[in-house]
Amino acid sequence: MIDQDMLQAMRSIMQEELAPLREDIKTIKSDLADLKEYAEETRSATNYVAEWVENMAEAAPKLKAVRP
């Protein structure tokens, strides 16, 4: 049977081994949050450009009629 000292030693080893993984997970979560923010900004800019292009396409025939 495993005694309490042995269990405590195993816990300590596991904590030491898991510490870098926990730090990596924190970094990944932070990076993911940044990527989500950048994706939202990109989506918003893309929608703005698409709307602008649509407006220009609608205006083009009107401009041709005005210009000789």
Order of alpha helices (4+ residues) and beta strands (2+ residues): alpha
